[in-house]
Amino acid sequence: MDASSRFATERSAPLWSLERLEGLALNQCRFEAGTFAGCEALKNLKGLYLNNTELTAEHFAHIAGLPNLEGLYLAASNLDDAQLTRLASIRSLRQLDCRETNVTEQGANRFRAARPDCELQWWRRPQ
């Protein structure tokens, strides 16, 4: 999919039934409200790639419910400090890429303090 692709809710529902899915790349997509509803059913998902995407608080809430997620890749997304704090609750997370996002240095430092077991790749989006 290219950067102009819209990922509608009805297109995502079949994905959440793929119980053995371990990795999913949905880079450069635009997501409708409700797109990630039900993604918590992906019990085996280890890696989720959402680079260069626009996500809402609702999307992040569903993503934070993925029970065995180890790697989350959000480079060049609209991730901010508030959503980064939410993602700290994913206890299985071991690697988080949030390069070129809206996360501040303070937000990155808070995440690192809360989750020293998770490798954080971060640098601020150029202004």
Steps between C-alpha positions, in 0.01 A plus 500: 500500500623847430479811717157589362343169598213501745466197719131470570357316800334235284838420341669450837249265662626189313855574619400465864389140440849390390584344835849382402611831350837604646583811298294766329617797291247775429744781423388820329128439550225724624265329742135563567353504849444146622763347273693342788193386695546130554874492436547381860401153373841470332655307787810401298577840347860587586572785256280785377629749243304824477769734368389826339140472619246724672352328805242618752478444875241231424743317271774515765260368765434188292868455414587520871272198549712268286607238756831377357625790290880520517580752227304810403626720218350848479771706327372818335157454658305748708591330831521749788592488869149411616477201269856395580398483868208275401733270306719456809221278633578230241705279732618269221644789294878474454561739211325824410599712201367852528756691294382824342176520699350764727650338811705748700830433674315508833247245375777270375683529833182419696442194282858381547470543877170310510612227258877441523435153354375649171741637240374840390617639167421870506597831361284804455329576172678797337303819554 
